[in-house]
């Protein structure tokens, strides 16, 4: 995942935006999927830490008042 972060987010200057609600839902959904597919606990925790890493370096937004305009690459 660090390759993805370094190569795509920094070089292409993509900004990740999360709200408290969306990051919580993402963590919950990933945890459920890992449990469903019997991913070992150590690997599951590592995956959740990577998501937390992305959240830490993203921008927090209030999705009630925020809209995103983007163009296709």
Biopython code that builds the backbone (N, CA, C, O; Angstrom):
import numpy as np
from Bio.PDB.StructureBuilder import StructureBuilder

atoms = [
    (1, "UNK", "N", (0.813, -1.197, 0.000)),
    (1, "UNK", "CA", (0.000, 0.000, 0.000)),
    (1, "UNK", "C", (0.855, 1.260, 0.000)),
    (1, "UNK", "O", (0.439, 2.278, -0.554)),
    (2, "UNK", "N", (2.017, 1.222, 0.594)),
    (2, "UNK", "CA", (2.849, 2.414, 0.588)),
    (2, "UNK", "C", (3.254, 2.792, -0.825)),
    (2, "UNK", "O", (3.413, 3.975, -1.124)),
    (3, "UNK", "N", (3.427, 1.802, -1.707)),
    (3, "UNK", "CA", (3.716, 2.090, -3.118)),
    (3, "UNK", "C", (2.577, 2.915, -3.716)),
    (3, "UNK", "O", (2.812, 3.908, -4.405)),
    (4, "UNK", "N", (1.355, 2.497, -3.448)),
    (4, "UNK", "CA", (0.199, 3.217, -3.960)),
    (4, "UNK", "C", (0.207, 4.643, -3.427)),
    (4, "UNK", "O", (-0.016, 5.595, -4.175)),
    (5, "UNK", "N", (0.460, 4.780, -2.153)),
    (5, "UNK", "CA", (0.462, 6.110, -1.540)),
    (5, "UNK", "C", (1.542, 6.985, -2.157)),
    (5, "UNK", "O", (1.278, 8.125, -2.539)),
    (6, "UNK", "N", (2.747, 6.458, -2.255)),
    (6, "UNK", "CA", (3.863, 7.251, -2.766)),
    (6, "UNK", "C", (3.720, 7.579, -4.247)),
    (6, "UNK", "O", (3.870, 8.736, -4.639)),
    (7, "UNK", "N", (3.435, 6.589, -5.064)),
    (7, "UNK", "CA", (3.421, 6.776, -6.506)),
    (7, "UNK", "C", (2.200, 7.540, -7.004)),
    (7, "UNK", "O", (2.327, 8.424, -7.851)),
    (8, "UNK", "N", (1.045, 7.217, -6.498)),
    (8, "UNK", "CA", (-0.177, 7.808, -7.034)),
    (8, "UNK", "C", (-0.545, 9.094, -6.315)),
    (8, "UNK", "O", (-0.789, 10.116, -6.956)),
    (9, "UNK", "N", (-0.586, 9.053, -5.006)),
    (9, "UNK", "CA", (-1.068, 10.219, -4.280)),
    (9, "UNK", "C", (-0.103, 11.394, -4.337)),
    (9, "UNK", "O", (-0.525, 12.535, -4.520)),
    (10, "UNK", "N", (1.196, 11.122, -4.182)),
    (10, "UNK", "CA", (2.156, 12.223, -4.213)),
    (10, "UNK", "C", (2.458, 12.697, -5.627)),
    (10, "UNK", "O", (2.409, 13.897, -5.897)),
    (11, "UNK", "N", (2.767, 11.781, -6.530)),
    (11, "UNK", "CA", (3.171, 12.185, -7.877)),
    (11, "UNK", "C", (2.019, 12.765, -8.681)),
    (11, "UNK", "O", (2.215, 13.714, -9.440)),
    (12, "UNK", "N", (0.836, 12.219, -8.532)),
    (12, "UNK", "CA", (-0.313, 12.741, -9.272)),
    (12, "UNK", "C", (-1.088, 13.775, -8.474)),
    (12, "UNK", "O", (-2.044, 14.371, -8.970)),
    (13, "UNK", "N", (-0.670, 13.981, -7.245)),
    (13, "UNK", "CA", (-1.273, 14.980, -6.367)),
    (13, "UNK", "C", (-2.770, 14.762, -6.176)),
    (13, "UNK", "O", (-3.574, 15.690, -6.271)),
    (14, "UNK", "N", (-3.113, 13.525, -5.909)),
    (14, "UNK", "CA", (-4.496, 13.175, -5.607)),
    (14, "UNK", "C", (-4.730, 13.440, -4.125)),
    (14, "UNK", "O", (-3.899, 13.080, -3.291)),
    (15, "UNK", "N", (-5.844, 14.061, -3.797)),
    (15, "UNK", "CA", (-6.163, 14.366, -2.407)),
    (15, "UNK", "C", (-7.277, 13.437, -1.936)),
    (15, "UNK", "O", (-8.351, 13.381, -2.535)),
    (16, "UNK", "N", (-7.007, 12.719, -0.866)),
    (16, "UNK", "CA", (-8.038, 11.878, -0.266)),
    (16, "UNK", "C", (-8.863, 12.719, 0.685)),
    (16, "UNK", "O", (-8.323, 13.501, 1.466)),
    (17, "UNK", "N", (-10.172, 12.555, 0.616)),
    (17, "UNK", "CA", (-11.085, 13.268, 1.488)),
    (17, "UNK", "C", (-11.934, 12.260, 2.239)),
    (17, "UNK", "O", (-12.532, 11.374, 1.628)),
    (18, "UNK", "N", (-11.994, 12.382, 3.537)),
    (18, "UNK", "CA", (-12.805, 11.504, 4.363)),
    (18, "UNK", "C", (-13.583, 12.342, 5.362)),
    (18, "UNK", "O", (-13.133, 13.401, 5.798)),
    (19, "UNK", "N", (-14.744, 11.849, 5.710)),
    (19, "UNK", "CA", (-15.445, 12.415, 6.861)),
    (19, "UNK", "C", (-15.329, 11.385, 7.972)),
    (19, "UNK", "O", (-14.928, 10.247, 7.733)),
    (20, "UNK", "N", (-15.676, 11.782, 9.171)),
    (20, "UNK", "CA", (-15.633, 10.821, 10.276)),
    (20, "UNK", "C", (-16.545, 9.641, 9.999)),
    (20, "UNK", "O", (-16.229, 8.506, 10.355)),
    (21, "UNK", "N", (-17.668, 9.906, 9.369)),
    (21, "UNK", "CA", (-18.614, 8.836, 9.074)),
    (21, "UNK", "C", (-18.085, 7.895, 7.999)),
    (21, "UNK", "O", (-18.212, 6.678, 8.131)),
    (22, "UNK", "N", (-17.496, 8.436, 6.943)),
    (22, "UNK", "CA", (-17.051, 7.569, 5.851)),
    (22, "UNK", "C", (-15.858, 6.720, 6.243)),
    (22, "UNK", "O", (-15.774, 5.564, 5.827)),
    (23, "UNK", "N", (-14.930, 7.253, 7.031)),
    (23, "UNK", "CA", (-13.781, 6.437, 7.430)),
    (23, "UNK", "C", (-14.238, 5.326, 8.370)),
    (23, "UNK", "O", (-13.730, 4.207, 8.299)),
    (24, "UNK", "N", (-15.180, 5.621, 9.237)),
    (24, "UNK", "CA", (-15.711, 4.588, 10.128)),
    (24, "UNK", "C", (-16.416, 3.490, 9.356)),
    (24, "UNK", "O", (-16.242, 2.307, 9.650)),
    (25, "UNK", "N", (-17.211, 3.878, 8.373)),
    (25, "UNK", "CA", (-17.912, 2.889, 7.553)),
    (25, "UNK", "C", (-16.934, 2.050, 6.743)),
    (25, "UNK", "O", (-17.117, 0.840, 6.609)),
    (26, "UNK", "N", (-15.895, 2.685, 6.200)),
    (26, "UNK", "CA", (-14.890, 1.952, 5.433)),
    (26, "UNK", "C", (-14.169, 0.938, 6.312)),
    (26, "UNK", "O", (-13.987, -0.210, 5.908)),
    (27, "UNK", "N", (-13.757, 1.345, 7.504)),
    (27, "UNK", "CA", (-13.064, 0.432, 8.421)),
    (27, "UNK", "C", (-13.972, -0.737, 8.792)),
    (27, "UNK", "O", (-13.532, -1.886, 8.819)),
    (28, "UNK", "N", (-15.224, -0.444, 9.073)),
    (28, "UNK", "CA", (-16.177, -1.489, 9.445)),
    (28, "UNK", "C", (-16.392, -2.465, 8.289)),
    (28, "UNK", "O", (-16.397, -3.678, 8.498)),
    (29, "UNK", "N", (-16.568, -1.951, 7.081)),
    (29, "UNK", "CA", (-16.813, -2.812, 5.921)),
    (29, "UNK", "C", (-15.601, -3.698, 5.639)),
    (29, "UNK", "O", (-15.757, -4.885, 5.356)),
    (30, "UNK", "N", (-14.404, -3.136, 5.711)),
    (30, "UNK", "CA", (-13.192, -3.926, 5.471)),
    (30, "UNK", "C", (-13.031, -4.997, 6.548)),
    (30, "UNK", "O", (-12.679, -6.137, 6.246)),
    (31, "UNK", "N", (-13.287, -4.633, 7.792)),
    (31, "UNK", "CA", (-13.193, -5.611, 8.887)),
    (31, "UNK", "C", (-14.167, -6.766, 8.664)),
    (31, "UNK", "O", (-13.801, -7.928, 8.839)),
    (32, "UNK", "N", (-15.395, -6.455, 8.280)),
    (32, "UNK", "CA", (-16.389, -7.504, 8.017)),
    (32, "UNK", "C", (-15.955, -8.422, 6.885)),
    (32, "UNK", "O", (-16.091, -9.641, 6.983)),
    (33, "UNK", "N", (-15.431, -7.837, 5.806)),
    (33, "UNK", "CA", (-14.963, -8.650, 4.682)),
    (33, "UNK", "C", (-13.798, -9.559, 5.083)),
    (33, "UNK", "O", (-13.753, -10.725, 4.689)),
    (34, "UNK", "N", (-12.871, -9.032, 5.854)),
    (34, "UNK", "CA", (-11.724, -9.848, 6.281)),
    (34, "UNK", "C", (-12.187, -10.983, 7.187)),
    (34, "UNK", "O", (-11.673, -12.098, 7.098)),
    (35, "UNK", "N", (-13.151, -10.706, 8.053)),
    (35, "UNK", "CA", (-13.698, -11.774, 8.894)),
    (35, "UNK", "C", (-14.426, -12.815, 8.055)),
    (35, "UNK", "O", (-14.301, -14.014, 8.305)),
    (36, "UNK", "N", (-15.185, -12.363, 7.063)),
    (36, "UNK", "CA", (-15.944, -13.271, 6.196)),
    (36, "UNK", "C", (-15.016, -14.217, 5.442)),
    (36, "UNK", "O", (-15.334, -15.394, 5.270)),
    (37, "UNK", "N", (-13.877, -13.711, 4.994)),
    (37, "UNK", "CA", (-12.941, -14.528, 4.221)),
    (37, "UNK", "C", (-11.830, -15.132, 5.073)),
    (37, "UNK", "O", (-10.830, -15.619, 4.546)),
    (38, "UNK", "N", (-12.012, -15.097, 6.392)),
    (38, "UNK", "CA", (-11.080, -15.724, 7.334)),
    (38, "UNK", "C", (-9.636, -15.282, 7.140)),
    (38, "UNK", "O", (-8.720, -16.104, 7.152)),
    (39, "UNK", "N", (-9.442, -13.992, 6.963)),
    (39, "UNK", "CA", (-8.091, -13.440, 6.865)),
    (39, "UNK", "C", (-7.482, -13.506, 8.273)),
    (39, "UNK", "O", (-8.139, -13.131, 9.245)),
    (40, "UNK", "N", (-6.238, -13.977, 8.389)),
    (40, "UNK", "CA", (-5.607, -14.069, 9.721)),
    (40, "UNK", "C", (-5.584, -12.716, 10.433)),
    (40, "UNK", "O", (-5.491, -11.666, 9.797)),
    (41, "UNK", "N", (-5.671, -12.762, 11.756)),
    (41, "UNK", "CA", (-5.749, -11.537, 12.557)),
    (41, "UNK", "C", (-4.602, -10.580, 12.303)),
    (41, "UNK", "O", (-4.820, -9.374, 12.197)),
    (42, "UNK", "N", (-3.385, -11.091, 12.203)),
    (42, "UNK", "CA", (-2.230, -10.220, 11.967)),
    (42, "UNK", "C", (-2.339, -9.471, 10.650)),
    (42, "UNK", "O", (-2.034, -8.280, 10.576)),
    (43, "UNK", "N", (-2.776, -10.169, 9.612)),
    (43, "UNK", "CA", (-2.938, -9.535, 8.303)),
    (43, "UNK", "C", (-4.103, -8.548, 8.321)),
    (43, "UNK", "O", (-4.024, -7.477, 7.720)),
    (44, "UNK", "N", (-5.180, -8.911, 9.009)),
    (44, "UNK", "CA", (-6.335, -8.006, 9.118)),
    (44, "UNK", "C", (-5.944, -6.705, 9.805)),
    (44, "UNK", "O", (-6.311, -5.617, 9.361)),
    (45, "UNK", "N", (-5.203, -6.833, 10.880)),
    (45, "UNK", "CA", (-4.768, -5.640, 11.606)),
    (45, "UNK", "C", (-3.844, -4.786, 10.740)),
    (45, "UNK", "O", (-3.933, -3.558, 10.759)),
    (46, "UNK", "N", (-2.969, -5.423, 9.991)),
    (46, "UNK", "CA", (-2.072, -4.683, 9.102)),
    (46, "UNK", "C", (-2.879, -3.925, 8.041)),
    (46, "UNK", "O", (-2.560, -2.779, 7.724)),
    (47, "UNK", "N", (-3.906, -4.548, 7.499)),
    (47, "UNK", "CA", (-4.750, -3.888, 6.495)),
    (47, "UNK", "C", (-5.483, -2.696, 7.098)),
    (47, "UNK", "O", (-5.566, -1.642, 6.469)),
    (48, "UNK", "N", (-6.011, -2.849, 8.301)),
    (48, "UNK", "CA", (-6.709, -1.738, 8.960)),
    (48, "UNK", "C", (-5.740, -0.598, 9.279)),
    (48, "UNK", "O", (-6.111, 0.574, 9.213)),
    (49, "UNK", "N", (-4.510, -0.942, 9.623)),
    (49, "UNK", "CA", (-3.505, 0.093, 9.876)),
    (49, "UNK", "C", (-3.196, 0.872, 8.608)),
    (49, "UNK", "O", (-2.983, 2.083, 8.661)),
    (50, "UNK", "N", (-3.170, 0.187, 7.465)),
    (50, "UNK", "CA", (-2.931, 0.881, 6.197)),
    (50, "UNK", "C", (-4.063, 1.867, 5.890)),
    (50, "UNK", "O", (-3.819, 2.974, 5.409)),
    (51, "UNK", "N", (-5.293, 1.457, 6.169)),
    (51, "UNK", "CA", (-6.427, 2.361, 5.956)),
    (51, "UNK", "C", (-6.305, 3.561, 6.893)),
    (51, "UNK", "O", (-6.561, 4.696, 6.489)),
    (52, "UNK", "N", (-5.918, 3.313, 8.134)),
    (52, "UNK", "CA", (-5.719, 4.404, 9.086)),
    (52, "UNK", "C", (-4.601, 5.333, 8.607)),
    (52, "UNK", "O", (-4.680, 6.545, 8.806)),
    (53, "UNK", "N", (-3.579, 4.783, 7.988)),
    (53, "UNK", "CA", (-2.476, 5.565, 7.423)),
    (53, "UNK", "C", (-3.007, 6.517, 6.354)),
    (53, "UNK", "O", (-2.665, 7.700, 6.342)),
    (54, "UNK", "N", (-3.849, 5.993, 5.454)),
    (54, "UNK", "CA", (-4.450, 6.845, 4.433)),
    (54, "UNK", "C", (-5.297, 7.936, 5.076)),
    (54, "UNK", "O", (-5.241, 9.091, 4.654)),
    (55, "UNK", "N", (-6.073, 7.586, 6.085)),
    (55, "UNK", "CA", (-6.921, 8.565, 6.759)),
    (55, "UNK", "C", (-6.085, 9.656, 7.420)),
    (55, "UNK", "O", (-6.433, 10.836, 7.360)),
    (56, "UNK", "N", (-4.995, 9.262, 8.042)),
    (56, "UNK", "CA", (-4.133, 10.221, 8.732)),
    (56, "UNK", "C", (-3.597, 11.278, 7.760)),
    (56, "UNK", "O", (-3.503, 12.455, 8.107)),
    (57, "UNK", "N", (-3.250, 10.853, 6.550)),
    (57, "UNK", "CA", (-2.678, 11.778, 5.573)),
    (57, "UNK", "C", (-3.719, 12.355, 4.609)),
    (57, "UNK", "O", (-3.360, 12.963, 3.601)),
    (58, "UNK", "N", (-4.975, 12.171, 4.911)),
    (58, "UNK", "CA", (-6.032, 12.732, 4.066)),
    (58, "UNK", "C", (-6.569, 14.006, 4.704)),
    (58, "UNK", "O", (-6.148, 14.403, 5.791)),
    (59, "UNK", "N", (-7.491, 14.623, 4.019)),
    (59, "UNK", "CA", (-8.161, 15.800, 4.568)),
    (59, "UNK", "C", (-9.502, 15.385, 5.138)),
    (59, "UNK", "O", (-10.217, 14.575, 4.547)),
    (60, "UNK", "N", (-9.835, 15.936, 6.274)),
    (60, "UNK", "CA", (-11.138, 15.679, 6.878)),
    (60, "UNK", "C", (-12.119, 16.728, 6.376)),
    (60, "UNK", "O", (-11.810, 17.919, 6.349)),
    (61, "UNK", "N", (-13.285, 16.283, 5.983)),
    (61, "UNK", "CA", (-14.289, 17.199, 5.452)),
    (61, "UNK", "C", (-15.640, 16.908, 6.101)),
    (61, "UNK", "O", (-15.900, 15.804, 6.580)),
    (62, "UNK", "N", (-16.477, 17.920, 6.100)),
    (62, "UNK", "CA", (-17.855, 17.758, 6.528)),
    (62, "UNK", "C", (-18.665, 17.503, 5.265)),
    (62, "UNK", "O", (-18.869, 18.419, 4.468)),
    (63, "UNK", "N", (-19.123, 16.288, 5.073)),
    (63, "UNK", "CA", (-19.799, 15.932, 3.818)),
    (63, "UNK", "C", (-21.174, 16.569, 3.681)),
    (63, "UNK", "O", (-21.763, 16.540, 2.600)),
    (64, "UNK", "N", (-21.683, 17.132, 4.743)),
    (64, "UNK", "CA", (-22.980, 17.798, 4.649)),
    (64, "UNK", "C", (-22.880, 19.071, 3.811)),
    (64, "UNK", "O", (-23.830, 19.433, 3.117)),
    (65, "UNK", "N", (-21.743, 19.745, 3.872)),
    (65, "UNK", "CA", (-21.575, 21.016, 3.185)),
    (65, "UNK", "C", (-20.487, 20.992, 2.121)),
    (65, "UNK", "O", (-20.091, 22.051, 1.635)),
    (66, "UNK", "N", (-19.996, 19.825, 1.748)),
    (66, "UNK", "CA", (-18.843, 19.735, 0.861)),
    (66, "UNK", "C", (-19.199, 18.961, -0.401)),
    (66, "UNK", "O", (-19.793, 17.885, -0.329)),
    (67, "UNK", "N", (-18.839, 19.500, -1.536)),
    (67, "UNK", "CA", (-19.017, 18.785, -2.799)),
    (67, "UNK", "C", (-17.666, 18.718, -3.507)),
    (67, "UNK", "O", (-16.811, 19.581, -3.306)),
    (68, "UNK", "N", (-17.480, 17.708, -4.322)),
    (68, "UNK", "CA", (-16.234, 17.522, -5.045)),
    (68, "UNK", "C", (-16.511, 17.599, -6.530)),
    (68, "UNK", "O", (-17.395, 16.912, -7.043)),
    (69, "UNK", "N", (-15.761, 18.429, -7.213)),
    (69, "UNK", "CA", (-15.805, 18.492, -8.669)),
    (69, "UNK", "C", (-14.512, 17.879, -9.178)),
    (69, "UNK", "O", (-13.428, 18.283, -8.756)),
    (70, "UNK", "N", (-14.608, 16.925, -10.064)),
    (70, "UNK", "CA", (-13.398, 16.314, -10.589)),
    (70, "UNK", "C", (-13.537, 16.114, -12.088)),
    (70, "UNK", "O", (-14.640, 16.027, -12.628)),
    (71, "UNK", "N", (-12.409, 16.044, -12.728)),
    (71, "UNK", "CA", (-12.400, 15.793, -14.163)),
    (71, "UNK", "C", (-11.786, 14.425, -14.400)),
    (71, "UNK", "O", (-10.934, 13.983, -13.629)),
    (72, "UNK", "N", (-12.200, 13.772, -15.433)),
    (72, "UNK", "CA", (-11.656, 12.473, -15.785)),
    (72, "UNK", "C", (-10.259, 12.640, -16.316)),
    (72, "UNK", "O", (-9.961, 13.598, -17.029)),
    (73, "UNK", "N", (-9.400, 11.698, -15.964)),
    (73, "UNK", "CA", (-8.008, 11.756, -16.437)),
    (73, "UNK", "C", (-7.888, 11.271, -17.843)),
    (73, "UNK", "O", (-6.789, 11.252, -18.398)),
]
sb = StructureBuilder()
sb.init_structure("model")
sb.init_model(0)
sb.init_chain("A")
sb.init_seg("    ")
for serial, (resi, resn, name, xyz) in enumerate(atoms, 1):
    if name == "N":
        sb.init_residue(resn, " ", resi, " ")
    sb.init_atom(name, np.array(xyz, "f"), 0.0, 1.0, " ", f" {name:<3s}", serial, name[0])
structure = sb.get_structure()
